[in-house]
Amino acid sequence: MNDDIDTYSDLSYEEYQFTVGGTYNFTPTCYTTAQLTYDVFESDEQYVYGDEDGSAYYGYLGFGYRF
């Protein structure tokens, strides 16, 4: 039965990802870093729940200490 899984769906999508980020050193031991990512999902096919096109933003901000 598991051999049939590949034949259930031939759906596909394209993903584009853009990321920007950087690090700033306050001192040689103390720093902060930040990153922002934007994802775009595109598909011309219909999924079970309808159109699955969309986008997402996510990021992080961190503080560090080197010792």
CHARMM-style PDB file with segment names, atoms N, HN, CA, C and O in Angstrom:
ATOM      1  N   MET     1       0.806  -1.194   0.000  1.00  0.00      PROA
ATOM      2  CA  MET     1       0.000   0.000   0.000  1.00  0.00      PROA
ATOM      3  C   MET     1       0.861   1.275   0.000  1.00  0.00      PROA
ATOM      4  O   MET     1       0.474   2.269  -0.614  1.00  0.00      PROA
ATOM      5  N   ASN     2       2.002   1.262   0.667  1.00  0.00      PROA
ATOM      6  HN  ASN     2       2.315   0.454   1.166  1.00  0.00      PROA
ATOM      7  CA  ASN     2       2.827   2.472   0.752  1.00  0.00      PROA
ATOM      8  C   ASN     2       3.436   2.858  -0.596  1.00  0.00      PROA
ATOM      9  O   ASN     2       3.859   4.001  -0.770  1.00  0.00      PROA
ATOM     10  N   ASP     3       3.488   1.948  -1.528  1.00  0.00      PROA
ATOM     11  HN  ASP     3       3.144   1.020  -1.386  1.00  0.00      PROA
ATOM     12  CA  ASP     3       4.038   2.269  -2.843  1.00  0.00      PROA
ATOM     13  C   ASP     3       3.126   3.208  -3.631  1.00  0.00      PROA
ATOM     14  O   ASP     3       3.567   3.816  -4.606  1.00  0.00      PROA
ATOM     15  N   ASP     4       1.869   3.336  -3.227  1.00  0.00      PROA
ATOM     16  HN  ASP     4       1.511   2.842  -2.435  1.00  0.00      PROA
ATOM     17  CA  ASP     4       0.913   4.193  -3.928  1.00  0.00      PROA
ATOM     18  C   ASP     4       0.960   5.644  -3.476  1.00  0.00      PROA
ATOM     19  O   ASP     4       0.305   6.488  -4.087  1.00  0.00      PROA
ATOM     20  N   ILE     5       1.699   5.962  -2.444  1.00  0.00      PROA
ATOM     21  HN  ILE     5       2.232   5.277  -1.947  1.00  0.00      PROA
ATOM     22  CA  ILE     5       1.701   7.328  -1.896  1.00  0.00      PROA
ATOM     23  C   ILE     5       2.148   8.345  -2.937  1.00  0.00      PROA
ATOM     24  O   ILE     5       1.580   9.435  -3.003  1.00  0.00      PROA
ATOM     25  N   ASP     6       3.140   8.026  -3.743  1.00  0.00      PROA
ATOM     26  HN  ASP     6       3.601   7.141  -3.690  1.00  0.00      PROA
ATOM     27  CA  ASP     6       3.630   8.962  -4.757  1.00  0.00      PROA
ATOM     28  C   ASP     6       2.591   9.269  -5.836  1.00  0.00      PROA
ATOM     29  O   ASP     6       2.701  10.287  -6.519  1.00  0.00      PROA
ATOM     30  N   THR     7       1.599   8.419  -6.000  1.00  0.00      PROA
ATOM     31  HN  THR     7       1.510   7.592  -5.446  1.00  0.00      PROA
ATOM     32  CA  THR     7       0.601   8.639  -7.047  1.00  0.00      PROA
ATOM     33  C   THR     7      -0.620   9.407  -6.552  1.00  0.00      PROA
ATOM     34  O   THR     7      -1.491   9.740  -7.355  1.00  0.00      PROA
ATOM     35  N   TYR     8      -0.709   9.699  -5.258  1.00  0.00      PROA
ATOM     36  HN  TYR     8      -0.001   9.428  -4.606  1.00  0.00      PROA
ATOM     37  CA  TYR     8      -1.873  10.412  -4.728  1.00  0.00      PROA
ATOM     38  C   TYR     8      -1.960  11.839  -5.249  1.00  0.00      PROA
ATOM     39  O   TYR     8      -3.054  12.338  -5.510  1.00  0.00      PROA
ATOM     40  N   SER     9      -0.822  12.496  -5.400  1.00  0.00      PROA
ATOM     41  HN  SER     9       0.067  12.090  -5.188  1.00  0.00      PROA
ATOM     42  CA  SER     9      -0.867  13.901  -5.777  1.00  0.00      PROA
ATOM     43  C   SER     9       0.382  14.277  -6.555  1.00  0.00      PROA
ATOM     44  O   SER     9       1.493  13.866  -6.219  1.00  0.00      PROA
ATOM     45  N   ASP    10       0.180  15.060  -7.592  1.00  0.00      PROA
ATOM     46  HN  ASP    10      -0.722  15.394  -7.865  1.00  0.00      PROA
ATOM     47  CA  ASP    10       1.297  15.603  -8.364  1.00  0.00      PROA
ATOM     48  C   ASP    10       1.364  17.115  -8.191  1.00  0.00      PROA
ATOM     49  O   ASP    10       1.910  17.807  -9.050  1.00  0.00      PROA
ATOM     50  N   LEU    11       0.824  17.635  -7.107  1.00  0.00      PROA
ATOM     51  HN  LEU    11       0.380  17.073  -6.409  1.00  0.00      PROA
ATOM     52  CA  LEU    11       0.799  19.070  -6.864  1.00  0.00      PROA
ATOM     53  C   LEU    11       2.210  19.588  -6.616  1.00  0.00      PROA
ATOM     54  O   LEU    11       3.058  18.897  -6.050  1.00  0.00      PROA
ATOM     55  N   SER    12       2.436  20.819  -7.053  1.00  0.00      PROA
ATOM     56  HN  SER    12       1.748  21.380  -7.512  1.00  0.00      PROA
ATOM     57  CA  SER    12       3.754  21.422  -6.843  1.00  0.00      PROA
ATOM     58  C   SER    12       3.585  22.912  -6.574  1.00  0.00      PROA
ATOM     59  O   SER    12       2.533  23.488  -6.850  1.00  0.00      PROA
ATOM     60  N   TYR    13       4.609  23.516  -6.046  1.00  0.00      PROA
ATOM     61  HN  TYR    13       5.464  23.048  -5.822  1.00  0.00      PROA
ATOM     62  CA  TYR    13       4.594  24.948  -5.773  1.00  0.00      PROA
ATOM     63  C   TYR    13       6.005  25.488  -5.932  1.00  0.00      PROA
ATOM     64  O   TYR    13       6.975  24.731  -5.965  1.00  0.00      PROA
ATOM     65  N   GLU    14       6.106  26.804  -6.029  1.00  0.00      PROA
ATOM     66  HN  GLU    14       5.318  27.419  -6.003  1.00  0.00      PROA
ATOM     67  CA  GLU    14       7.397  27.475  -6.087  1.00  0.00      PROA
ATOM     68  C   GLU    14       7.528  28.341  -4.850  1.00  0.00      PROA
ATOM     69  O   GLU    14       6.560  28.953  -4.398  1.00  0.00      PROA
ATOM     70  N   GLU    15       8.737  28.386  -4.306  1.00  0.00      PROA
ATOM     71  HN  GLU    15       9.524  27.889  -4.673  1.00  0.00      PROA
ATOM     72  CA  GLU    15       8.998  29.205  -3.126  1.00  0.00      PROA
ATOM     73  C   GLU    15      10.167  30.136  -3.430  1.00  0.00      PROA
ATOM     74  O   GLU    15      11.198  29.712  -3.950  1.00  0.00      PROA
ATOM     75  N   TYR    16       9.987  31.404  -3.098  1.00  0.00      PROA
ATOM     76  HN  TYR    16       9.149  31.749  -2.675  1.00  0.00      PROA
ATOM     77  CA  TYR    16      11.051  32.401  -3.229  1.00  0.00      PROA
ATOM     78  C   TYR    16      11.326  32.937  -1.834  1.00  0.00      PROA
ATOM     79  O   TYR    16      10.403  33.274  -1.092  1.00  0.00      PROA
ATOM     80  N   GLN    17      12.602  33.010  -1.488  1.00  0.00      PROA
ATOM     81  HN  GLN    17      13.351  32.736  -2.091  1.00  0.00      PROA
ATOM     82  CA  GLN    17      12.966  33.449  -0.146  1.00  0.00      PROA
ATOM     83  C   GLN    17      14.002  34.558  -0.230  1.00  0.00      PROA
ATOM     84  O   GLN    17      15.011  34.437  -0.925  1.00  0.00      PROA
ATOM     85  N   PHE    18      13.736  35.642   0.490  1.00  0.00      PROA
ATOM     86  HN  PHE    18      12.916  35.741   1.055  1.00  0.00      PROA
ATOM     87  CA  PHE    18      14.640  36.784   0.537  1.00  0.00      PROA
ATOM     88  C   PHE    18      15.003  37.041   1.994  1.00  0.00      PROA
ATOM     89  O   PHE    18      14.122  37.165   2.845  1.00  0.00      PROA
ATOM     90  N   THR    19      16.301  37.119   2.279  1.00  0.00      PROA
ATOM     91  HN  THR    19      17.016  37.018   1.588  1.00  0.00      PROA
ATOM     92  CA  THR    19      16.773  37.304   3.648  1.00  0.00      PROA
ATOM     93  C   THR    19      17.771  38.439   3.698  1.00  0.00      PROA
ATOM     94  O   THR    19      18.631  38.567   2.827  1.00  0.00      PROA
ATOM     95  N   VAL    20      17.649  39.262   4.727  1.00  0.00      PROA
ATOM     96  HN  VAL    20      16.950  39.158   5.434  1.00  0.00      PROA
ATOM     97  CA  VAL    20      18.608  40.328   4.979  1.00  0.00      PROA
ATOM     98  C   VAL    20      18.901  40.328   6.474  1.00  0.00      PROA
ATOM     99  O   VAL    20      18.015  40.083   7.293  1.00  0.00      PROA
ATOM    100  N   GLY    21      20.139  40.601   6.813  1.00  0.00      PROA
ATOM    101  HN  GLY    21      20.859  40.800   6.148  1.00  0.00      PROA
ATOM    102  CA  GLY    21      20.500  40.603   8.222  1.00  0.00      PROA
ATOM    103  C   GLY    21      21.869  41.199   8.442  1.00  0.00      PROA
ATOM    104  O   GLY    21      22.581  41.539   7.497  1.00  0.00      PROA
ATOM    105  N   GLY    22      22.220  41.318   9.700  1.00  0.00      PROA
ATOM    106  HN  GLY    22      21.641  41.042  10.467  1.00  0.00      PROA
ATOM    107  CA  GLY    22      23.526  41.864  10.020  1.00  0.00      PROA
ATOM    108  C   GLY    22      23.837  41.759  11.495  1.00  0.00      PROA
ATOM    109  O   GLY    22      22.993  41.381  12.308  1.00  0.00      PROA
ATOM    110  N   THR    23      25.073  42.105  11.820  1.00  0.00      PROA
ATOM    111  HN  THR    23      25.758  42.412  11.159  1.00  0.00      PROA
ATOM    112  CA  THR    23      25.562  42.082  13.198  1.00  0.00      PROA
ATOM    113  C   THR    23      26.230  43.411  13.503  1.00  0.00      PROA
ATOM    114  O   THR    23      26.951  43.959  12.669  1.00  0.00      PROA
ATOM    115  N   TYR    24      25.987  43.926  14.701  1.00  0.00      PROA
ATOM    116  HN  TYR    24      25.401  43.480  15.378  1.00  0.00      PROA
ATOM    117  CA  TYR    24      26.630  45.154  15.148  1.00  0.00      PROA
ATOM    118  C   TYR    24      27.370  44.867  16.448  1.00  0.00      PROA
ATOM    119  O   TYR    24      26.787  44.350  17.401  1.00  0.00      PROA
ATOM    120  N   ASN    25      28.658  45.204  16.484  1.00  0.00      PROA
ATOM    121  HN  ASN    25      29.132  45.624  15.709  1.00  0.00      PROA
ATOM    122  CA  ASN    25      29.474  45.010  17.677  1.00  0.00      PROA
ATOM    123  C   ASN    25      29.517  46.302  18.488  1.00  0.00      PROA
ATOM    124  O   ASN    25      30.040  47.314  18.021  1.00  0.00      PROA
ATOM    125  N   PHE    26      28.966  46.268  19.706  1.00  0.00      PROA
ATOM    126  HN  PHE    26      28.541  45.446  20.085  1.00  0.00      PROA
ATOM    127  CA  PHE    26      29.056  47.412  20.608  1.00  0.00      PROA
ATOM    128  C   PHE    26      30.481  47.532  21.148  1.00  0.00      PROA
ATOM    129  O   PHE    26      31.056  48.620  21.190  1.00  0.00      PROA
ATOM    130  N   THR    27      31.025  46.414  21.551  1.00  0.00      PROA
ATOM    131  HN  THR    27      30.558  45.530  21.517  1.00  0.00      PROA
ATOM    132  CA  THR    27      32.407  46.294  22.036  1.00  0.00      PROA
ATOM    133  C   THR    27      32.955  45.009  21.435  1.00  0.00      PROA
ATOM    134  O   THR    27      32.203  44.279  20.789  1.00  0.00      PROA
ATOM    135  N   PRO    28      34.234  44.702  21.622  1.00  0.00      PROA
ATOM    136  CA  PRO    28      34.745  43.421  21.096  1.00  0.00      PROA
ATOM    137  C   PRO    28      34.050  42.186  21.687  1.00  0.00      PROA
ATOM    138  O   PRO    28      34.135  41.104  21.106  1.00  0.00      PROA
ATOM    139  N   THR    29      33.369  42.326  22.824  1.00  0.00      PROA
ATOM    140  HN  THR    29      33.300  43.205  23.296  1.00  0.00      PROA
ATOM    141  CA  THR    29      32.727  41.164  23.444  1.00  0.00      PROA
ATOM    142  C   THR    29      31.202  41.221  23.438  1.00  0.00      PROA
ATOM    143  O   THR    29      30.559  40.190  23.637  1.00  0.00      PROA
ATOM    144  N   CYS    30      30.608  42.379  23.218  1.00  0.00      PROA
ATOM    145  HN  CYS    30      31.130  43.216  23.056  1.00  0.00      PROA
ATOM    146  CA  CYS    30      29.150  42.521  23.268  1.00  0.00      PROA
ATOM    147  C   CYS    30      28.623  42.897  21.880  1.00  0.00      PROA
ATOM    148  O   CYS    30      29.134  43.821  21.247  1.00  0.00      PROA
ATOM    149  N   TYR    31      27.601  42.180  21.414  1.00  0.00      PROA
ATOM    150  HN  TYR    31      27.185  41.430  21.929  1.00  0.00      PROA
ATOM    151  CA  TYR    31      27.095  42.415  20.062  1.00  0.00      PROA
ATOM    152  C   TYR    31      25.593  42.147  19.993  1.00  0.00      PROA
ATOM    153  O   TYR    31      25.014  41.533  20.889  1.00  0.00      PROA
ATOM    154  N   THR    32      24.987  42.616  18.926  1.00  0.00      PROA
ATOM    155  HN  THR    32      25.457  43.115  18.198  1.00  0.00      PROA
ATOM    156  CA  THR    32      23.593  42.307  18.612  1.00  0.00      PROA
ATOM    157  C   THR    32      23.520  41.870  17.148  1.00  0.00      PROA
ATOM    158  O   THR    32      24.325  42.298  16.320  1.00  0.00      PROA
ATOM    159  N   THR    33      22.560  41.027  16.847  1.00  0.00      PROA
ATOM    160  HN  THR    33      21.907  40.679  17.520  1.00  0.00      PROA
ATOM    161  CA  THR    33      22.388  40.537  15.483  1.00  0.00      PROA
ATOM    162  C   THR    33      20.890  40.506  15.155  1.00  0.00      PROA
ATOM    163  O   THR    33      20.057  40.263  16.028  1.00  0.00      PROA
ATOM    164  N   ALA    34      20.570  40.753  13.899  1.00  0.00      PROA
ATOM    165  HN  ALA    34      21.246  40.951  13.190  1.00  0.00      PROA
ATOM    166  CA  ALA    34      19.177  40.764  13.465  1.00  0.00      PROA
ATOM    167  C   ALA    34      19.072  40.172  12.064  1.00  0.00      PROA
ATOM    168  O   ALA    34      19.999  40.264  11.259  1.00  0.00      PROA
ATOM    169  N   GLN    35      17.922  39.564  11.795  1.00  0.00      PROA
ATOM    170  HN  GLN    35      17.169  39.489  12.449  1.00  0.00      PROA
ATOM    171  CA  GLN    35      17.679  38.983  10.483  1.00  0.00      PROA
ATOM    172  C   GLN    35      16.191  39.028  10.188  1.00  0.00      PROA
ATOM    173  O   GLN    35      15.379  38.784  11.081  1.00  0.00      PROA
ATOM    174  N   LEU    36      15.813  39.340   8.939  1.00  0.00      PROA
ATOM    175  HN  LEU    36      16.473  39.538   8.214  1.00  0.00      PROA
ATOM    176  CA  LEU    36      14.430  39.358   8.486  1.00  0.00      PROA
ATOM    177  C   LEU    36      14.344  38.541   7.199  1.00  0.00      PROA
ATOM    178  O   LEU    36      15.157  38.711   6.290  1.00  0.00      PROA
ATOM    179  N   THR    37      13.358  37.658   7.133  1.00  0.00      PROA
ATOM    180  HN  THR    37      12.698  37.520   7.871  1.00  0.00      PROA
ATOM    181  CA  THR    37      13.160  36.808   5.955  1.00  0.00      PROA
ATOM    182  C   THR    37      11.739  36.986   5.437  1.00  0.00      PROA
ATOM    183  O   THR    37      10.786  37.078   6.211  1.00  0.00      PROA
ATOM    184  N   TYR    38      11.613  37.032   4.123  1.00  0.00      PROA
ATOM    185  HN  TYR    38      12.387  36.958   3.493  1.00  0.00      PROA
ATOM    186  CA  TYR    38      10.324  37.128   3.433  1.00  0.00      PROA
ATOM    187  C   TYR    38      10.215  35.928   2.504  1.00  0.00      PROA
ATOM    188  O   TYR    38      11.066  35.740   1.635  1.00  0.00      PROA
ATOM    189  N   ASP    39       9.176  35.115   2.677  1.00  0.00      PROA
ATOM    190  HN  ASP    39       8.485  35.268   3.383  1.00  0.00      PROA
ATOM    191  CA  ASP    39       8.914  33.939   1.839  1.00  0.00      PROA
ATOM    192  C   ASP    39       7.674  34.174   0.999  1.00  0.00      PROA
ATOM    193  O   ASP    39       6.679  34.714   1.484  1.00  0.00      PROA
ATOM    194  N   VAL    40       7.735  33.762  -0.278  1.00  0.00      PROA
ATOM    195  HN  VAL    40       8.544  33.324  -0.671  1.00  0.00      PROA
ATOM    196  CA  VAL    40       6.585  33.831  -1.181  1.00  0.00      PROA
ATOM    197  C   VAL    40       6.335  32.419  -1.712  1.00  0.00      PROA
ATOM    198  O   VAL    40       7.255  31.763  -2.200  1.00  0.00      PROA
ATOM    199  N   PHE    41       5.093  31.959  -1.616  1.00  0.00      PROA
ATOM    200  HN  PHE    41       4.346  32.492  -1.220  1.00  0.00      PROA
ATOM    201  CA  PHE    41       4.699  30.653  -2.125  1.00  0.00      PROA
ATOM    202  C   PHE    41       3.706  30.866  -3.260  1.00  0.00      PROA
ATOM    203  O   PHE    41       2.712  31.574  -3.098  1.00  0.00      PROA
ATOM    204  N   GLU    42       3.977  30.254  -4.409  1.00  0.00      PROA
ATOM    205  HN  GLU    42       4.785  29.679  -4.541  1.00  0.00      PROA
ATOM    206  CA  GLU    42       3.104  30.393  -5.576  1.00  0.00      PROA
ATOM    207  C   GLU    42       2.800  29.029  -6.166  1.00  0.00      PROA
ATOM    208  O   GLU    42       3.673  28.164  -6.252  1.00  0.00      PROA
ATOM    209  N   SER    43       1.540  28.845  -6.576  1.00  0.00      PROA
ATOM    210  HN  SER    43       0.831  29.547  -6.506  1.00  0.00      PROA
ATOM    211  CA  SER    43       1.129  27.604  -7.220  1.00  0.00      PROA
ATOM    212  C   SER    43      -0.066  27.893  -8.113  1.00  0.00      PROA
ATOM    213  O   SER    43      -0.925  28.703  -7.764  1.00  0.00      PROA
ATOM    214  N   ASP    44      -0.124  27.240  -9.254  1.00  0.00      PROA
ATOM    215  HN  ASP    44       0.574  26.582  -9.537  1.00  0.00      PROA
ATOM    216  CA  ASP    44      -1.256  27.371 -10.168  1.00  0.00      PROA
ATOM    217  C   ASP    44      -2.255  26.240  -9.995  1.00  0.00      PROA
ATOM    218  O   ASP    44      -3.238  26.160 -10.732  1.00  0.00      PROA
ATOM    219  N   GLU    45      -2.012  25.368  -9.028  1.00  0.00      PROA
ATOM    220  HN  GLU    45      -1.214  25.433  -8.429  1.00  0.00      PROA
ATOM    221  CA  GLU    45      -2.851  24.195  -8.859  1.00  0.00      PROA
ATOM    222  C   GLU    45      -3.796  24.372  -7.674  1.00  0.00      PROA
ATOM    223  O   GLU    45      -3.530  25.161  -6.767  1.00  0.00      PROA
ATOM    224  N   GLN    46      -4.903  23.630  -7.692  1.00  0.00      PROA
ATOM    225  HN  GLN    46      -5.119  22.989  -8.429  1.00  0.00      PROA
ATOM    226  CA  GLN    46      -5.885  23.693  -6.613  1.00  0.00      PROA
ATOM    227  C   GLN    46      -5.597  22.604  -5.587  1.00  0.00      PROA
ATOM    228  O   GLN    46      -5.475  21.426  -5.925  1.00  0.00      PROA
ATOM    229  N   TYR    47      -5.494  23.016  -4.342  1.00  0.00      PROA
ATOM    230  HN  TYR    47      -5.594  23.973  -4.067  1.00  0.00      PROA
ATOM    231  CA  TYR    47      -5.288  22.085  -3.244  1.00  0.00      PROA
ATOM    232  C   TYR    47      -6.636  21.775  -2.589  1.00  0.00      PROA
ATOM    233  O   TYR    47      -7.651  22.363  -2.962  1.00  0.00      PROA
ATOM    234  N   VAL    48      -6.656  20.886  -1.647  1.00  0.00      PROA
ATOM    235  HN  VAL    48      -5.832  20.409  -1.343  1.00  0.00      PROA
ATOM    236  CA  VAL    48      -7.887  20.487  -0.974  1.00  0.00      PROA
ATOM    237  C   VAL    48      -8.566  21.694  -0.329  1.00  0.00      PROA
ATOM    238  O   VAL    48      -9.790  21.815  -0.368  1.00  0.00      PROA
ATOM    239  N   TYR    49      -7.770  22.585   0.263  1.00  0.00      PROA
ATOM    240  HN  TYR    49      -6.775  22.486   0.294  1.00  0.00      PROA
ATOM    241  CA  TYR    49      -8.335  23.744   0.968  1.00  0.00      PROA
ATOM    242  C   TYR    49      -8.368  24.988   0.096  1.00  0.00      PROA
ATOM    243  O   TYR    49      -8.528  26.090   0.621  1.00  0.00      PROA
ATOM    244  N   GLY    50      -8.224  24.853  -1.205  1.00  0.00      PROA
ATOM    245  HN  GLY    50      -8.094  23.958  -1.631  1.00  0.00      PROA
ATOM    246  CA  GLY    50      -8.297  25.992  -2.112  1.00  0.00      PROA
ATOM    247  C   GLY    50      -6.922  26.498  -2.495  1.00  0.00      PROA
ATOM    248  O   GLY    50      -5.944  25.751  -2.502  1.00  0.00      PROA
ATOM    249  N   ASP    51      -6.867  27.770  -2.812  1.00  0.00      PROA
ATOM    250  HN  ASP    51      -7.662  28.377  -2.807  1.00  0.00      PROA
ATOM    251  CA  ASP    51      -5.633  28.404  -3.253  1.00  0.00      PROA
ATOM    252  C   ASP    51      -4.655  28.506  -2.092  1.00  0.00      PROA
ATOM    253  O   ASP    51      -4.995  29.063  -1.048  1.00  0.00      PROA
ATOM    254  N   GLU    52      -3.470  27.987  -2.252  1.00  0.00      PROA
ATOM    255  HN  GLU    52      -3.194  27.534  -3.100  1.00  0.00      PROA
ATOM    256  CA  GLU    52      -2.470  27.982  -1.187  1.00  0.00      PROA
ATOM    257  C   GLU    52      -1.361  29.000  -1.426  1.00  0.00      PROA
ATOM    258  O   GLU    52      -0.314  28.922  -0.783  1.00  0.00      PROA
ATOM    259  N   ASP    53      -1.562  29.956  -2.337  1.00  0.00      PROA
ATOM    260  HN  ASP    53      -2.412  30.020  -2.860  1.00  0.00      PROA
ATOM    261  CA  ASP    53      -0.572  31.021  -2.528  1.00  0.00      PROA
ATOM    262  C   ASP    53      -0.518  31.874  -1.269  1.00  0.00      PROA
ATOM    263  O   ASP    53      -1.505  31.993  -0.544  1.00  0.00      PROA
ATOM    264  N   GLY    54       0.637  32.463  -1.019  1.00  0.00      PROA
ATOM    265  HN  GLY    54       1.439  32.367  -1.608  1.00  0.00      PROA
ATOM    266  CA  GLY    54       0.726  33.342   0.133  1.00  0.00      PROA
ATOM    267  C   GLY    54       2.151  33.769   0.395  1.00  0.00      PROA
ATOM    268  O   GLY    54       3.069  33.455  -0.363  1.00  0.00      PROA
ATOM    269  N   SER    55       2.311  34.486   1.477  1.00  0.00      PROA
ATOM    270  HN  SER    55       1.565  34.741   2.093  1.00  0.00      PROA
ATOM    271  CA  SER    55       3.640  34.959   1.859  1.00  0.00      PROA
ATOM    272  C   SER    55       3.762  34.932   3.370  1.00  0.00      PROA
ATOM    273  O   SER    55       2.765  34.848   4.088  1.00  0.00      PROA
ATOM    274  N   ALA    56       4.991  35.005   3.838  1.00  0.00      PROA
ATOM    275  HN  ALA    56       5.800  35.074   3.254  1.00  0.00      PROA
ATOM    276  CA  ALA    56       5.259  34.985   5.279  1.00  0.00      PROA
ATOM    277  C   ALA    56       6.472  35.853   5.571  1.00  0.00      PROA
ATOM    278  O   ALA    56       7.428  35.896   4.798  1.00  0.00      PROA
ATOM    279  N   TYR    57       6.413  36.532   6.689  1.00  0.00      PROA
ATOM    280  HN  TYR    57       5.636  36.497   7.318  1.00  0.00      PROA
ATOM    281  CA  TYR    57       7.541  37.308   7.201  1.00  0.00      PROA
ATOM    282  C   TYR    57       7.962  36.684   8.524  1.00  0.00      PROA
ATOM    283  O   TYR    57       7.109  36.317   9.333  1.00  0.00      PROA
ATOM    284  N   TYR    58       9.244  36.562   8.750  1.00  0.00      PROA
ATOM    285  HN  TYR    58       9.936  36.860   8.093  1.00  0.00      PROA
ATOM    286  CA  TYR    58       9.720  36.155  10.064  1.00  0.00      PROA
ATOM    287  C   TYR    58      11.132  36.667  10.267  1.00  0.00      PROA
ATOM    288  O   TYR    58      11.864  36.904   9.306  1.00  0.00      PROA
ATOM    289  N   GLY    59      11.502  36.832  11.503  1.00  0.00      PROA
ATOM    290  HN  GLY    59      10.907  36.639  12.284  1.00  0.00      PROA
ATOM    291  CA  GLY    59      12.813  37.375  11.807  1.00  0.00      PROA
ATOM    292  C   GLY    59      13.223  37.091  13.224  1.00  0.00      PROA
ATOM    293  O   GLY    59      12.471  36.509  14.005  1.00  0.00      PROA
ATOM    294  N   TYR    60      14.418  37.507  13.546  1.00  0.00      PROA
ATOM    295  HN  TYR    60      15.030  37.981  12.912  1.00  0.00      PROA
ATOM    296  CA  TYR    60      14.893  37.374  14.914  1.00  0.00      PROA
ATOM    297  C   TYR    60      15.845  38.503  15.249  1.00  0.00      PROA
ATOM    298  O   TYR    60      16.455  39.122  14.377  1.00  0.00      PROA
ATOM    299  N   LEU    61      15.948  38.745  16.528  1.00  0.00      PROA
ATOM    300  HN  LEU    61      15.453  38.242  17.237  1.00  0.00      PROA
ATOM    301  CA  LEU    61      16.842  39.750  17.086  1.00  0.00      PROA
ATOM    302  C   LEU    61      17.536  39.107  18.261  1.00  0.00      PROA
ATOM    303  O   LEU    61      16.879  38.538  19.132  1.00  0.00      PROA
ATOM    304  N   GLY    62      18.851  39.186  18.301  1.00  0.00      PROA
ATOM    305  HN  GLY    62      19.385  39.648  17.593  1.00  0.00      PROA
ATOM    306  CA  GLY    62      19.596  38.549  19.387  1.00  0.00      PROA
ATOM    307  C   GLY    62      20.689  39.442  19.931  1.00  0.00      PROA
ATOM    308  O   GLY    62      21.222  40.309  19.239  1.00  0.00      PROA
ATOM    309  N   PHE    63      21.003  39.207  21.176  1.00  0.00      PROA
ATOM    310  HN  PHE    63      20.571  38.502  21.739  1.00  0.00      PROA
ATOM    311  CA  PHE    63      22.105  39.893  21.844  1.00  0.00      PROA
ATOM    312  C   PHE    63      23.084  38.831  22.318  1.00  0.00      PROA
ATOM    313  O   PHE    63      22.676  37.772  22.794  1.00  0.00      PROA
ATOM    314  N   GLY    64      24.374  39.115  22.188  1.00  0.00      PROA
ATOM    315  HN  GLY    64      24.705  39.975  21.801  1.00  0.00      PROA
ATOM    316  CA  GLY    64      25.366  38.129  22.571  1.00  0.00      PROA
ATOM    317  C   GLY    64      26.539  38.737  23.315  1.00  0.00      PROA
ATOM    318  O   GLY    64      26.795  39.940  23.264  1.00  0.00      PROA
ATOM    319  N   TYR    65      27.237  37.860  24.004  1.00  0.00      PROA
ATOM    320  HN  TYR    65      27.029  36.882  24.046  1.00  0.00      PROA
ATOM    321  CA  TYR    65      28.434  38.235  24.757  1.00  0.00      PROA
ATOM    322  C   TYR    65      29.495  37.155  24.517  1.00  0.00      PROA
ATOM    323  O   TYR    65      29.272  35.978  24.800  1.00  0.00      PROA
ATOM    324  N   ARG    66      30.624  37.565  24.003  1.00  0.00      PROA
ATOM    325  HN  ARG    66      30.805  38.521  23.773  1.00  0.00      PROA
ATOM    326  CA  ARG    66      31.739  36.622  23.772  1.00  0.00      PROA
ATOM    327  C   ARG    66      32.664  36.661  24.968  1.00  0.00      PROA
ATOM    328  O   ARG    66      33.059  37.733  25.428  1.00  0.00      PROA
ATOM    329  N   PHE    67      33.005  35.497  25.466  1.00  0.00      PROA
ATOM    330  HN  PHE    67      32.684  34.626  25.093  1.00  0.00      PROA
ATOM    331  CA  PHE    67      33.955  35.448  26.581  1.00  0.00      PROA
ATOM    332  C   PHE    67      34.943  34.341  26.385  1.00  0.00      PROA
ATOM    333  OT1 PHE    67      35.823  34.143  27.222  1.00  0.00      PROA
TER     334      PHE     67
END
